[in-house]
């Protein structure tokens, strides 16, 4: 995955000549900038800023968070694809940018497999199947499937936090595996999707656990299953999709760190070691688990294989749905 350079001509030759010297320095010897495809205050943005504190303490160099929101992550990804491959510009990539966009867009200004070099996984979180507690009598996933099959055609709808994303395609996979015909209703973000679920405008939704937790506590929403491999400590009574017989819905909504293609292996190895040290901290892991986050420290090869496997999963879902993103 992740190996294509956009540098051309004399610029590419000059950069290539400088790389061995860069790799031999005591890297990082300059600030490292991470482009984030979200606005400040997003949960991933906040998590990265926590990591930045430890990165500077360990290396003596600042980890600069550069927010490049918009375009479904395409703006940030393209900027990193064009950045000098010296390890000082990284991308906080996510599920959509590397595993879904390649299947929904006919053309992208970056190549998910060739434009980047994997550094490490960063963070994973769960999606849940949540239902309106008043409209849906089911108390378990099996009961929900039976109830949904007994409804008239078009009588069950599910919300996603946007079309063409993981919360959309989880519903597609659920329909396929369970033999359902739930109607997809996309919203512009998680908050309006939660509001629609609570108001009964949709009967179900695939959303982040934290987003629906207050509504669960108020009794307005019921969670039937979580997507992560293990039960969430925030709702330990709720089974996983795997436990309920749907291993294809065992997924993370994840993020990871990537460098531009052509970044020297020695630099990537140094970055990987620094981030894995931070992400492996028991203190950080405990703090994140309280937010339903799981640190995902990986080797570059492990992260490459992880992204490839996830991309294969979403390729099937996109094909089944027939969804195509507008250019």
Secondary structure, 3 states (H helix, E strand, C coil): CCCCCCCCHHHHHHHHHHHHHHHHCCCCCCCEEEEECCCCCCHHHHHHHHHHHHHHHHHCCCEEEEECCCHHHHHHHHHHHCCCCCCCEEEEEEHHHHHHHHHHCCCCCCCCCCCEEEEEEEEEECEEEEEECCCCCCCCHHHHHHHHHCCCCCCCEEEECCCCCHHHHHHHHHHHHHCCCCEEEECCCHHHHHHHHHHCCCCEEEEEHHHHHHHHHCCCEEEEEECCCCCCHHHCCCCECCCCCCHHHCCCEEEEEEEECCCCHHHHHHHHHHHHHHHCCHHHHHHHHCCCEEECCCCHHHHHHHHHHHHHHHHHHHHHHCCCCCC
